[in-house]
Amino acid sequence: MESGRWDAAASVPGEGVVSSGATARAGFDPEMAGKRAECDGGGHVAGTRFAGRQEFTGTLTGEFIDHGDPPWRWYLMIDLTRKPEGYPADAVWCESGSVFLVEDGSS
């Protein structure tokens, strides 16, 4: 698992086991649903043995996965308006400590 983000392909809906072998519990937080947010973390730099900083901006769905013991909460972000060049997915799992809510400017 990478710091700050978790590849959506590694998740299993509901109670399940993720690729690391740890148990995960899925849930929904209506307070986070539809919020615009930024997420930062680290990820593998393709073709190297190195990791680099990755930044994402998108919309939180409210879906989360609690993973590990003690559990780390990961929120699903979709409709990405900012993502690393070459990032192939349209969604990303963000560790809760790396999620920053963004004001949308509407009132």
N, CA, C and O atoms as CSV, one atom per row, in Angstrom:
chain,resi,resn,atom,element,x,y,z
A,1,MET,N,N,0.842,-1.165,0.000
A,1,MET,CA,C,0.000,0.000,0.000
A,1,MET,C,C,0.891,1.234,0.000
A,1,MET,O,O,1.908,1.261,0.693
A,2,GLU,N,N,0.528,2.237,-0.757
A,2,GLU,CA,C,1.291,3.455,-0.839
A,2,GLU,C,C,0.792,4.468,0.166
A,2,GLU,O,O,-0.389,4.470,0.514
A,3,SER,N,N,1.671,5.322,0.632
A,3,SER,CA,C,1.283,6.357,1.580
A,3,SER,C,C,0.385,7.382,0.911
A,3,SER,O,O,0.716,7.903,-0.153
A,4,GLY,N,N,-0.748,7.671,1.532
A,4,GLY,CA,C,-1.618,8.722,1.046
A,4,GLY,C,C,-2.675,8.286,0.072
A,4,GLY,O,O,-3.689,8.973,-0.055
A,5,ARG,N,N,-2.500,7.189,-0.622
A,5,ARG,CA,C,-3.545,6.744,-1.535
A,5,ARG,C,C,-3.532,5.235,-1.642
A,5,ARG,O,O,-2.532,4.580,-1.345
A,6,TRP,N,N,-4.649,4.701,-2.068
A,6,TRP,CA,C,-4.803,3.258,-2.195
A,6,TRP,C,C,-5.475,3.003,-3.517
A,6,TRP,O,O,-6.572,3.511,-3.751
A,7,ASP,N,N,-4.872,2.251,-4.373
A,7,ASP,CA,C,-5.405,1.974,-5.701
A,7,ASP,C,C,-6.780,1.333,-5.594
A,7,ASP,O,O,-6.966,0.363,-4.859
A,8,ALA,N,N,-7.746,1.883,-6.333
A,8,ALA,CA,C,-9.122,1.392,-6.282
A,8,ALA,C,C,-9.203,-0.088,-6.638
A,8,ALA,O,O,-10.091,-0.787,-6.150
A,9,ALA,N,N,-8.304,-0.574,-7.469
A,9,ALA,CA,C,-8.330,-1.977,-7.871
A,9,ALA,C,C,-8.043,-2.907,-6.704
A,9,ALA,O,O,-8.362,-4.094,-6.772
A,10,ALA,N,N,-7.443,-2.389,-5.627
A,10,ALA,CA,C,-7.098,-3.232,-4.481
A,10,ALA,C,C,-8.253,-3.404,-3.509
A,10,ALA,O,O,-8.161,-4.191,-2.567
A,11,SER,N,N,-9.340,-2.674,-3.729
A,11,SER,CA,C,-10.427,-2.701,-2.751
A,11,SER,C,C,-11.408,-3.833,-3.004
A,11,SER,O,O,-11.572,-4.306,-4.128
A,12,VAL,N,N,-12.041,-4.243,-1.945
A,12,VAL,CA,C,-13.086,-5.258,-2.021
A,12,VAL,C,C,-14.315,-4.685,-1.322
A,12,VAL,O,O,-14.220,-4.300,-0.157
A,13,PRO,N,N,-15.472,-4.614,-1.995
A,13,PRO,CA,C,-16.664,-4.057,-1.349
A,13,PRO,C,C,-17.066,-4.855,-0.113
A,13,PRO,O,O,-16.886,-6.072,-0.063
A,14,GLY,N,N,-17.610,-4.160,0.879
A,14,GLY,CA,C,-18.071,-4.820,2.102
A,14,GLY,C,C,-16.918,-5.385,2.892
A,14,GLY,O,O,-15.775,-4.956,2.735
A,15,GLU,N,N,-17.211,-6.337,3.731
A,15,GLU,CA,C,-16.154,-7.012,4.471
A,15,GLU,C,C,-15.342,-7.816,3.473
A,15,GLU,O,O,-15.901,-8.523,2.634
A,16,GLY,N,N,-14.043,-7.710,3.562
A,16,GLY,CA,C,-13.231,-8.443,2.604
A,16,GLY,C,C,-11.772,-8.398,2.982
A,16,GLY,O,O,-11.393,-7.864,4.024
A,17,VAL,N,N,-10.969,-8.963,2.123
A,17,VAL,CA,C,-9.531,-8.972,2.319
A,17,VAL,C,C,-8.909,-8.250,1.144
A,17,VAL,O,O,-9.249,-8.530,-0.005
A,18,VAL,N,N,-8.003,-7.324,1.413
A,18,VAL,CA,C,-7.317,-6.593,0.361
A,18,VAL,C,C,-6.000,-7.280,0.060
A,18,VAL,O,O,-5.620,-8.234,0.740
A,19,SER,N,N,-5.303,-6.796,-0.957
A,19,SER,CA,C,-4.106,-7.466,-1.449
A,19,SER,C,C,-3.029,-7.649,-0.386
A,19,SER,O,O,-2.225,-8.577,-0.489
A,20,SER,N,N,-2.989,-6.786,0.638
A,20,SER,CA,C,-1.976,-6.917,1.674
A,20,SER,C,C,-2.308,-8.029,2.664
A,20,SER,O,O,-1.476,-8.361,3.509
A,21,GLY,N,N,-3.509,-8.616,2.579
A,21,GLY,CA,C,-3.918,-9.680,3.475
A,21,GLY,C,C,-4.645,-9.181,4.710
A,21,GLY,O,O,-5.135,-9.994,5.494
A,22,ALA,N,N,-4.731,-7.866,4.912
A,22,ALA,CA,C,-5.431,-7.310,6.071
A,22,ALA,C,C,-6.930,-7.235,5.794
A,22,ALA,O,O,-7.356,-7.087,4.649
A,23,THR,N,N,-7.709,-7.337,6.845
A,23,THR,CA,C,-9.163,-7.247,6.714
A,23,THR,C,C,-9.574,-5.792,6.521
A,23,THR,O,O,-8.989,-4.881,7.107
A,24,ALA,N,N,-10.599,-5.594,5.682
A,24,ALA,CA,C,-11.125,-4.251,5.426
A,24,ALA,C,C,-12.624,-4.244,5.682
A,24,ALA,O,O,-13.307,-5.246,5.473
A,25,ARG,N,N,-13.134,-3.085,6.144
A,25,ARG,CA,C,-14.554,-2.914,6.356
A,25,ARG,C,C,-15.001,-1.689,5.585
A,25,ARG,O,O,-14.458,-0.601,5.778
A,26,ALA,N,N,-15.985,-1.854,4.714
A,26,ALA,CA,C,-16.502,-0.749,3.911
A,26,ALA,C,C,-17.657,-0.073,4.621
A,26,ALA,O,O,-18.350,-0.692,5.429
A,27,GLY,N,N,-17.863,1.210,4.314
A,27,GLY,CA,C,-18.967,1.953,4.895
A,27,GLY,C,C,-19.275,3.189,4.076
A,27,GLY,O,O,-18.704,3.392,3.005
A,28,PHE,N,N,-20.182,4.015,4.583
A,28,PHE,CA,C,-20.594,5.238,3.898
A,28,PHE,C,C,-20.736,6.354,4.924
A,28,PHE,O,O,-21.365,6.174,5.966
A,29,ASP,N,N,-20.145,7.512,4.621
A,29,ASP,CA,C,-20.218,8.682,5.490
A,29,ASP,C,C,-20.963,9.785,4.735
A,29,ASP,O,O,-20.369,10.444,3.882
A,30,PRO,N,N,-22.256,10.002,5.030
A,30,PRO,CA,C,-23.032,10.995,4.289
A,30,PRO,C,C,-22.498,12.417,4.441
A,30,PRO,O,O,-22.746,13.263,3.582
A,31,GLU,N,N,-21.766,12.689,5.523
A,31,GLU,CA,C,-21.182,14.022,5.725
A,31,GLU,C,C,-20.096,14.334,4.690
A,31,GLU,O,O,-19.830,15.503,4.411
A,32,MET,N,N,-19.471,13.307,4.121
A,32,MET,CA,C,-18.391,13.503,3.143
A,32,MET,C,C,-18.886,13.412,1.698
A,32,MET,O,O,-18.204,13.868,0.780
A,33,ALA,N,N,-20.052,12.833,1.496
A,33,ALA,CA,C,-20.571,12.614,0.141
A,33,ALA,C,C,-20.760,13.927,-0.605
A,33,ALA,O,O,-21.389,14.854,-0.094
A,34,GLY,N,N,-20.215,14.004,-1.811
A,34,GLY,CA,C,-20.384,15.164,-2.671
A,34,GLY,C,C,-19.435,16.315,-2.393
A,34,GLY,O,O,-19.485,17.329,-3.089
A,35,LYS,N,N,-18.571,16.188,-1.395
A,35,LYS,CA,C,-17.637,17.268,-1.059
A,35,LYS,C,C,-16.473,17.285,-2.052
A,35,LYS,O,O,-15.928,16.242,-2.413
A,36,ARG,N,N,-16.106,18.494,-2.482
A,36,ARG,CA,C,-14.901,18.672,-3.297
A,36,ARG,C,C,-13.707,18.608,-2.360
A,36,ARG,O,O,-13.748,19.161,-1.260
A,37,ALA,N,N,-12.647,17.939,-2.786
A,37,ALA,CA,C,-11.496,17.759,-1.912
A,37,ALA,C,C,-10.214,17.621,-2.715
A,37,ALA,O,O,-10.219,17.358,-3.918
A,38,GLU,N,N,-9.127,17.808,-2.001
A,38,GLU,CA,C,-7.795,17.533,-2.527
A,38,GLU,C,C,-7.202,16.418,-1.687
A,38,GLU,O,O,-7.530,16.263,-0.510
A,39,CYS,N,N,-6.334,15.651,-2.303
A,39,CYS,CA,C,-5.689,14.528,-1.633
A,39,CYS,C,C,-4.248,14.495,-2.115
A,39,CYS,O,O,-3.991,14.623,-3.312
A,40,ASP,N,N,-3.316,14.325,-1.204
A,40,ASP,CA,C,-1.935,14.175,-1.638
A,40,ASP,C,C,-1.343,12.939,-0.988
A,40,ASP,O,O,-1.799,12.475,0.057
A,41,GLY,N,N,-0.332,12.433,-1.631
A,41,GLY,CA,C,0.323,11.236,-1.130
A,41,GLY,C,C,1.506,10.902,-1.998
A,41,GLY,O,O,1.994,11.741,-2.755
A,42,GLY,N,N,1.962,9.687,-1.887
A,42,GLY,CA,C,3.109,9.255,-2.667
A,42,GLY,C,C,2.760,8.062,-3.511
A,42,GLY,O,O,1.838,7.310,-3.195
A,43,GLY,N,N,3.487,7.892,-4.572
A,43,GLY,CA,C,3.246,6.754,-5.448
A,43,GLY,C,C,4.480,6.402,-6.241
A,43,GLY,O,O,5.393,7.214,-6.388
A,44,HIS,N,N,4.501,5.206,-6.742
A,44,HIS,CA,C,5.601,4.698,-7.544
A,44,HIS,C,C,5.749,5.507,-8.823
A,44,HIS,O,O,4.758,5.813,-9.486
A,45,VAL,N,N,6.976,5.852,-9.169
A,45,VAL,CA,C,7.262,6.518,-10.439
A,45,VAL,C,C,7.575,5.411,-11.442
A,45,VAL,O,O,8.567,4.695,-11.304
A,46,ALA,N,N,6.722,5.282,-12.443
A,46,ALA,CA,C,6.841,4.198,-13.430
A,46,ALA,C,C,8.248,4.152,-14.033
A,46,ALA,O,O,8.834,5.181,-14.371
A,47,GLY,N,N,8.767,2.931,-14.157
A,47,GLY,CA,C,10.068,2.719,-14.771
A,47,GLY,C,C,11.249,2.984,-13.853
A,47,GLY,O,O,12.398,2.949,-14.295
A,48,THR,N,N,10.976,3.253,-12.563
A,48,THR,CA,C,12.056,3.514,-11.611
A,48,THR,C,C,11.832,2.711,-10.335
A,48,THR,O,O,10.838,1.999,-10.192
A,49,ARG,N,N,12.773,2.843,-9.419
A,49,ARG,CA,C,12.622,2.251,-8.091
A,49,ARG,C,C,12.216,3.314,-7.081
A,49,ARG,O,O,12.319,3.101,-5.872
A,50,PHE,N,N,11.754,4.460,-7.577
A,50,PHE,CA,C,11.485,5.607,-6.714
A,50,PHE,C,C,10.000,5.913,-6.603
A,50,PHE,O,O,9.185,5.473,-7.413
A,51,ALA,N,N,9.681,6.683,-5.570
A,51,ALA,CA,C,8.322,7.186,-5.381
A,51,ALA,C,C,8.371,8.710,-5.502
A,51,ALA,O,O,9.412,9.332,-5.291
A,52,GLY,N,N,7.244,9.285,-5.840
A,52,GLY,CA,C,7.162,10.734,-5.970
A,52,GLY,C,C,5.848,11.236,-5.396
A,52,GLY,O,O,4.940,10.456,-5.107
A,53,ARG,N,N,5.760,12.538,-5.235
A,53,ARG,CA,C,4.560,13.179,-4.709
A,53,ARG,C,C,3.454,13.121,-5.750
A,53,ARG,O,O,3.706,13.342,-6.934
A,54,GLN,N,N,2.234,12.828,-5.321
A,54,GLN,CA,C,1.074,12.790,-6.200
A,54,GLN,C,C,-0.031,13.623,-5.578
A,54,GLN,O,O,-0.273,13.544,-4.373
A,55,GLU,N,N,-0.704,14.424,-6.401
A,55,GLU,CA,C,-1.786,15.262,-5.918
A,55,GLU,C,C,-3.023,15.031,-6.769
A,55,GLU,O,O,-2.943,14.885,-7.988
A,56,PHE,N,N,-4.169,15.002,-6.098
A,56,PHE,CA,C,-5.453,14.761,-6.756
A,56,PHE,C,C,-6.460,15.796,-6.277
A,56,PHE,O,O,-6.393,16.244,-5.132
A,57,THR,N,N,-7.387,16.176,-7.140
A,57,THR,CA,C,-8.548,16.974,-6.775
A,57,THR,C,C,-9.755,16.301,-7.400
A,57,THR,O,O,-9.706,15.895,-8.561
A,58,GLY,N,N,-10.834,16.177,-6.647
A,58,GLY,CA,C,-12.032,15.528,-7.158
A,58,GLY,C,C,-13.170,15.640,-6.167
A,58,GLY,O,O,-13.188,16.525,-5.312
A,59,THR,N,N,-14.124,14.724,-6.297
A,59,THR,CA,C,-15.324,14.715,-5.462
A,59,THR,C,C,-15.365,13.436,-4.639
A,59,THR,O,O,-15.213,12.338,-5.175
A,60,LEU,N,N,-15.571,13.581,-3.339
A,60,LEU,CA,C,-15.687,12.414,-2.464
A,60,LEU,C,C,-17.073,11.802,-2.621
A,60,LEU,O,O,-18.071,12.518,-2.702
A,61,THR,N,N,-17.130,10.472,-2.665
A,61,THR,CA,C,-18.410,9.779,-2.803
A,61,THR,C,C,-19.089,9.550,-1.458
A,61,THR,O,O,-20.299,9.331,-1.399
A,62,GLY,N,N,-18.316,9.602,-0.385
A,62,GLY,CA,C,-18.820,9.240,0.933
A,62,GLY,C,C,-18.485,7.800,1.285
A,62,GLY,O,O,-18.542,7.409,2.451
A,63,GLU,N,N,-18.132,7.005,0.268
A,63,GLU,CA,C,-17.736,5.621,0.524
A,63,GLU,C,C,-16.369,5.623,1.191
A,63,GLU,O,O,-15.500,6.425,0.850
A,64,PHE,N,N,-16.190,4.711,2.152
A,64,PHE,CA,C,-14.885,4.575,2.780
A,64,PHE,C,C,-14.589,3.114,3.044
A,64,PHE,O,O,-15.472,2.256,3.033
A,65,ILE,N,N,-13.304,2.864,3.284
A,65,ILE,CA,C,-12.838,1.546,3.713
A,65,ILE,C,C,-11.944,1.774,4.916
A,65,ILE,O,O,-11.016,2.580,4.863
A,66,ASP,N,N,-12.221,1.063,6.003
A,66,ASP,CA,C,-11.334,1.033,7.157
A,66,ASP,C,C,-10.461,-0.198,6.987
A,66,ASP,O,O,-10.961,-1.316,6.868
A,67,HIS,N,N,-9.146,0.018,6.975
A,67,HIS,CA,C,-8.196,-1.028,6.639
A,67,HIS,C,C,-7.109,-1.099,7.701
A,67,HIS,O,O,-6.539,-0.076,8.080
A,68,GLY,N,N,-6.823,-2.296,8.177
A,68,GLY,CA,C,-5.731,-2.489,9.113
A,68,GLY,C,C,-6.165,-2.476,10.562
A,68,GLY,O,O,-7.348,-2.322,10.867
A,69,ASP,N,N,-5.186,-2.640,11.465
A,69,ASP,CA,C,-5.442,-2.649,12.894
A,69,ASP,C,C,-4.279,-1.937,13.585
A,69,ASP,O,O,-3.183,-2.494,13.636
A,70,PRO,N,N,-4.473,-0.733,14.117
A,70,PRO,CA,C,-5.736,0.003,14.125
A,70,PRO,C,C,-6.108,0.443,12.710
A,70,PRO,O,O,-5.240,0.609,11.853
A,71,PRO,N,N,-7.411,0.629,12.477
A,71,PRO,CA,C,-7.852,0.921,11.108
A,71,PRO,C,C,-7.434,2.301,10.608
A,71,PRO,O,O,-7.468,3.291,11.340
A,72,TRP,N,N,-7.041,2.331,9.338
A,72,TRP,CA,C,-6.821,3.566,8.606
A,72,TRP,C,C,-8.038,3.742,7.732
A,72,TRP,O,O,-8.466,2.789,7.080
A,73,ARG,N,N,-8.610,4.931,7.699
A,73,ARG,CA,C,-9.798,5.188,6.871
A,73,ARG,C,C,-9.352,5.764,5.531
A,73,ARG,O,O,-8.551,6.696,5.471
A,74,TRP,N,N,-9.891,5.187,4.457
A,74,TRP,CA,C,-9.610,5.602,3.077
A,74,TRP,C,C,-10.926,5.993,2.422
A,74,TRP,O,O,-11.876,5.210,2.424
A,75,TYR,N,N,-10.993,7.213,1.856
A,75,TYR,CA,C,-12.190,7.710,1.175
A,75,TYR,C,C,-12.024,7.598,-0.334
A,75,TYR,O,O,-10.931,7.794,-0.864
A,76,LEU,N,N,-13.116,7.281,-1.017
A,76,LEU,CA,C,-13.102,7.182,-2.476
A,76,LEU,C,C,-13.361,8.554,-3.083
A,76,LEU,O,O,-14.351,9.210,-2.759
A,77,MET,N,N,-12.451,8.987,-3.980
A,77,MET,CA,C,-12.581,10.254,-4.691
A,77,MET,C,C,-12.769,9.946,-6.181
A,77,MET,O,O,-12.029,9.151,-6.760
A,78,ILE,N,N,-13.779,10.595,-6.792
A,78,ILE,CA,C,-14.087,10.393,-8.207
A,78,ILE,C,C,-14.080,11.740,-8.928
A,78,ILE,O,O,-13.773,12.770,-8.328
A,79,ASP,N,N,-14.422,11.726,-10.221
A,79,ASP,CA,C,-14.502,12.951,-11.027
A,79,ASP,C,C,-13.241,13.793,-10.836
A,79,ASP,O,O,-13.309,14.978,-10.507
A,80,LEU,N,N,-12.095,13.157,-11.050
A,80,LEU,CA,C,-10.816,13.818,-10.807
A,80,LEU,C,C,-10.583,14.947,-11.803
A,80,LEU,O,O,-10.607,14.734,-13.016
A,81,THR,N,N,-10.359,16.140,-11.284
A,81,THR,CA,C,-10.031,17.286,-12.126
A,81,THR,C,C,-8.535,17.556,-12.111
A,81,THR,O,O,-8.028,18.306,-12.945
A,82,ARG,N,N,-7.827,16.947,-11.166
A,82,ARG,CA,C,-6.365,17.009,-11.124
A,82,ARG,C,C,-5.873,15.636,-10.700
A,82,ARG,O,O,-6.346,15.060,-9.720
A,83,LYS,N,N,-4.911,15.125,-11.461
A,83,LYS,CA,C,-4.284,13.849,-11.145
A,83,LYS,C,C,-2.915,13.834,-11.814
A,83,LYS,O,O,-2.674,14.613,-12.735
A,84,PRO,N,N,-2.017,12.963,-11.368
A,84,PRO,CA,C,-0.683,12.917,-11.956
A,84,PRO,C,C,-0.741,12.561,-13.442
A,84,PRO,O,O,-1.604,11.797,-13.876
A,85,GLU,N,N,0.179,13.119,-14.204
A,85,GLU,CA,C,0.270,12.794,-15.630
A,85,GLU,C,C,0.433,11.288,-15.786
A,85,GLU,O,O,1.278,10.676,-15.134
A,86,GLY,N,N,-0.373,10.702,-16.645
A,86,GLY,CA,C,-0.314,9.274,-16.901
A,86,GLY,C,C,-1.078,8.420,-15.907
A,86,GLY,O,O,-1.105,7.198,-16.051
A,87,TYR,N,N,-1.706,9.030,-14.893
A,87,TYR,CA,C,-2.490,8.247,-13.938
A,87,TYR,C,C,-3.689,7.684,-14.689
A,87,TYR,O,O,-4.484,8.455,-15.226
A,88,PRO,N,N,-3.845,6.361,-14.744
A,88,PRO,CA,C,-4.825,5.757,-15.653
A,88,PRO,C,C,-6.272,5.718,-15.140
A,88,PRO,O,O,-7.196,5.575,-15.941
A,89,ALA,N,N,-6.486,5.840,-13.846
A,89,ALA,CA,C,-7.826,5.650,-13.293
A,89,ALA,C,C,-8.597,6.960,-13.203
A,89,ALA,O,O,-8.017,8.045,-13.238
A,90,ASP,N,N,-9.922,6.837,-13.085
A,90,ASP,CA,C,-10.803,7.993,-12.920
A,90,ASP,C,C,-11.188,8.189,-11.459
A,90,ASP,O,O,-11.989,9.067,-11.139
A,91,ALA,N,N,-10.620,7.373,-10.573
A,91,ALA,CA,C,-10.922,7.445,-9.145
A,91,ALA,C,C,-9.664,7.080,-8.371
A,91,ALA,O,O,-8.736,6.476,-8.909
A,92,VAL,N,N,-9.652,7.463,-7.084
A,92,VAL,CA,C,-8.519,7.131,-6.225
A,92,VAL,C,C,-9.025,7.013,-4.793
A,92,VAL,O,O,-9.954,7.717,-4.395
A,93,TRP,N,N,-8.408,6.117,-4.019
A,93,TRP,CA,C,-8.689,6.011,-2.588
A,93,TRP,C,C,-7.685,6.887,-1.860
A,93,TRP,O,O,-6.481,6.757,-2.083
A,94,CYS,N,N,-8.157,7.783,-0.988
A,94,CYS,CA,C,-7.296,8.711,-0.271
A,94,CYS,C,C,-7.371,8.442,1.229
A,94,CYS,O,O,-8.458,8.312,1.792
A,95,GLU,N,N,-6.216,8.361,1.863
A,95,GLU,CA,C,-6.149,8.172,3.309
A,95,GLU,C,C,-6.712,9.426,3.975
A,95,GLU,O,O,-6.393,10.541,3.563
A,96,SER,N,N,-7.537,9.253,4.992
A,96,SER,CA,C,-8.288,10.370,5.575
A,96,SER,C,C,-7.400,11.523,6.032
A,96,SER,O,O,-7.817,12.679,5.948
A,97,GLY,N,N,-6.202,11.246,6.507
A,97,GLY,CA,C,-5.293,12.297,6.949
A,97,GLY,C,C,-4.716,13.117,5.819
A,97,GLY,O,O,-4.117,14.167,6.051
A,98,SER,N,N,-4.894,12.642,4.586
A,98,SER,CA,C,-4.381,13.346,3.409
A,98,SER,C,C,-5.492,14.003,2.604
A,98,SER,O,O,-5.249,14.480,1.495
A,99,VAL,N,N,-6.722,14.038,3.148
A,99,VAL,CA,C,-7.871,14.641,2.465
A,99,VAL,C,C,-8.094,16.042,3.023
A,99,VAL,O,O,-8.174,16.237,4.236
A,100,PHE,N,N,-8.194,17.016,2.117
A,100,PHE,CA,C,-8.413,18.403,2.486
A,100,PHE,C,C,-9.644,18.907,1.713
A,100,PHE,O,O,-9.638,18.936,0.483
A,101,LEU,N,N,-10.686,19.299,2.437
A,101,LEU,CA,C,-11.909,19.777,1.788
A,101,LEU,C,C,-11.653,21.128,1.144
A,101,LEU,O,O,-10.925,21.958,1.688
A,102,VAL,N,N,-12.266,21.345,-0.033
A,102,VAL,CA,C,-12.084,22.553,-0.828
A,102,VAL,C,C,-13.406,23.316,-0.877
A,102,VAL,O,O,-14.455,22.730,-1.146
A,103,GLU,N,N,-13.357,24.607,-0.619
A,103,GLU,CA,C,-14.555,25.443,-0.766
A,103,GLU,C,C,-14.887,25.514,-2.242
A,103,GLU,O,O,-13.995,25.702,-3.069
A,104,ASP,N,N,-16.168,25.367,-2.588
A,104,ASP,CA,C,-16.559,25.405,-4.001
A,104,ASP,C,C,-16.924,26.805,-4.479
A,104,ASP,O,O,-17.124,27.004,-5.678
A,105,GLY,N,N,-17.013,27.762,-3.594
A,105,GLY,CA,C,-17.279,29.140,-3.986
A,105,GLY,C,C,-18.739,29.461,-4.230
A,105,GLY,O,O,-19.065,30.621,-4.481
A,106,SER,N,N,-19.640,28.477,-4.166
A,106,SER,CA,C,-21.055,28.757,-4.391
A,106,SER,C,C,-21.725,29.096,-3.067
A,106,SER,O,O,-21.392,28.524,-2.029
A,107,SER,N,N,-22.665,30.025,-3.108
A,107,SER,CA,C,-23.428,30.363,-1.910
A,107,SER,C,C,-24.829,30.741,-2.284
A,107,SER,O,O,-25.636,31.062,-1.412
